Each structure stands twice: as structure tokens, then as C-alpha cells.
């Protein structure tokens, strides 16, 4: 089932360039194009320089603050419920507004990044959610919080696909799966830091201080990105007017090119006859696109049910706010470990079996927690949530690398963003489902929902045909 190899840089290796060039000639590439510098081979087969690693680090920091600000609401809800004397259901629209904004931001950022550049998509997204998060600290009522969470969601949703695309396009093929996953794993890392941050800030400064201080961090980072983050070389290669800028960038990356260099992308040129969302369903990609969308939808149901409602669920079981918050922190900590471990496994064995095993592990770990009593087995429950977070985030984080493999450069940001946008619909569903399930069925129904969602993810990923292949040797 893994015999098909799409013409992307994941399929490329130093030995595959002649075959790719032959395919390009068959697709009608001119003699002038064949004499041009192939940006794919230049990046994939060259060294992994300090500048490239710095870009990956900056992209990772963007995702850290993305995960940090995105999960602050989960820690604030139990406090707001008591301070404003509101029912849990009153906050479902607030959670949904933020997730709805993330869905729109994900879809729009991908199209924006493919048209205007990855750099401005990242900078604009980080700045937007930083400002909106700061403003939540001044919100007078729940309606204002909902509106500001929607605005913040636009930036939070846009930062993720833009930053992962930037990582994928600055990293050589041999390092790409691990680099993309290490970037995505910064979402639970940011959430883990948010838990530690909330533990110290909430008692001293309240929920308003939580959002005020939490919003300043991405604003500062956006200023750093403005001065330090370059544009993607693969994006620049498709714009002849910016080839001089690309040449200077490649020279900084230890790839010496002449000032009048001409660029092409042989490995992906034949795959980019169509652009936009429609292209995701062409050239045999329809089945993979639909399966990936379903996997993202159900996985984000599970992920955001935890991000938004896990502390509230534990608090409803009679645990203190600090212990309830530690459940989400353990979930995120497990996610960091799981995502990195799964990325290493994918680099060695391909993506099919590691993803399927982790999805199965997520479903089983939720099922095994069904009989636990929160008060009498608190330590075991927190440990179980960490294990569950390990498996869930291993799947969620590495699915971005799968998107980067399935879709070539010209549609990669659109493909990744559309999958994430569809996944945000699952996240929005979790906003209402989480509140309803906790209210009617308590912890048992909540954990059953998490397990069922991940079982569907496993089935969807089994239907994907173009999994990342195992690396030879």
C-alpha cells in the first residue's frame, strides 16, 4: 500500500535526482529550466546549517506561544465559573468562539502563506493572538471574552500551519519528519508551560493577570520574528522577481550560487499544474485528503476536549483547582514525549504503523481509565492522563509531517491548513460536547468520548495510501 511515491522532497534523495529530472523532461520542462539551479536538490541534499536550525527554532517558539495562549482559557474557566457564578454550559460558546476563529485562521493563513509568503503569515498570526489575549485581561463580561477569543483564535489557528510549513521548507528531507514533529510538539509543550504559569499566576494575579502576561509574550516574539525570520527559499524560488533575495539567502545557508542564478523545482514541478483547494483532490489525492481530514477532525475532538475541559472535569469530580490543573499538565508532558518518540519511529519505519499503534494506544488508555475513581485513585488517574496524552499528541503532532509528505510545495500550506481547518470543526464540536458530556455523564462519559474519537482516527489513518515510507538502510 506504500508503493506510490509522490513527487515531493520526501521521495527525493541524492540518487533519485536523475529520475526526477527525467520525469520533469517528460512533463515538458525546457532546456533552460534543466540548466537552472534545482531548489529542491539544493536544500534537500545540502548541509543543515545554523541559519536553517535558527529558522526552525523561531518557528518552534511561535508554536510554543501558540500552545501557551491557546490553552490559557482551560485553566481560567474553573476560576471564572466560581467568580462569576456561571454554569459550565455558559462557557461552551466562549470555547467554541476561540476554536471557530482557529478554524478560519487555519484556512486563511494557508492560502495567504501560499500567495504572499510564509514569513508574514507567521509574524501576523503571532502578533494578532498576542494582542487579543492581552485584551481578554480587560474583558468586562463573558460576551467580550468570547469575541476576543475568536480574534485570538484567528492568530492561533494561522500560526500553526504557517510555522510548520516554514519548518518543512527550511529542513533537508532526511531531517524533515523529526523537525516538523519537533515544531508541532511545541503545542503541548506550550500547554505544559501554561499549566506551570497558571499555577503561579492565578493565585497571585487572578485570571486577568493570566491573560495580560500571557499576551505580552507573543507580542515580544513577533517583534523578534520581524527582524530575524527570513522568507522560505521554496516560496522565493517561485517568484523570479525575488531571485536575488533567494540567492543571498542561499549564500547565507552555505550554498554558493551566482548573482544571476535561475531557479526551478524539478521534483515538484510536474505535481503543481493545479493550485488551491481543488488540487487537493486531483492526481489521486482525493482518498488521502478525505481520510486525513477525518483523522484531524476526530483527533482534535480528543485534543481540545482535554485542552478546554480536562481541568473542569477533574474539578467537577471534587479535586482541587491545583490538582485539576496538574491533569492537563501531565497530559501535555506525555504529549511532548510521545510526539518526539513517534517522530523517531516514523523516520525509521515510515508513518503507517507508528501512527496506527499510537492511535490504538490512545483509545485503549482512555478505556482503561473508565473505572477509576478520581478521589481515591487520583495519582493513577493523573498518570493515565499523561499516558493518554502521550499517544494522542504523538498522532496529532506527526500528522503534520504526513501532510508535508502528501502535498507538494505549491499546495503544502493549503493542504496542511485545510486539514487543520477541518480539524478545527472537530475542536468546535468538542466545545459543546465536552460541556454536555461532563454535565450528564461525568468522567466516565468524558473518557469514553476520548477513546471513541481516537478509534475513528485509527481507522481513518489506515485508509491513507501515501504514508511516509521507511527510510532505506
ABEGO torsion letter per residue (X at the ends): XAABBBBBAAABBAAAAAAAAAAAAAAGBBAAAAABBBAAAAAAABBBBAAAAAAAAAAAAAAAAAAAAAAAAAAAAAAAAAAAGBBAAAAAAAAAAAAAAAAAAAAAAAAAAAAAEAAAAAAAAAAAAAAAAAAAAABABAAAAAAAAAAAAAAAAAAAAAAAAAAAAABBAAAAAAAAAAAAAAAAAAAAAAAAAAAAAAAAAEAAAAAAAAAAAAAAAAAAAAAABBBBAAAAAABAAAAAAAAAAAAAAGBBBBAABBBBBAAAAAAAABBEAAAAABGGAAAAAAAAAAAAAAAAAAAAAAAAAAAAAAAAAGBBAAAAAAAAAAAAAAAAAAAAAAAAAAAAAEAAAAAAAAAAAAAAAAAAAAABBAAAAAAAAAAAAAAAAAAAAAAAAAAAAAAAAABBAAAAAAAAAAAAAAAAAAAAAAAAAAAAAAAAAEAAAAAAAAAAAAAAAAAAAAABABBBBBBBX
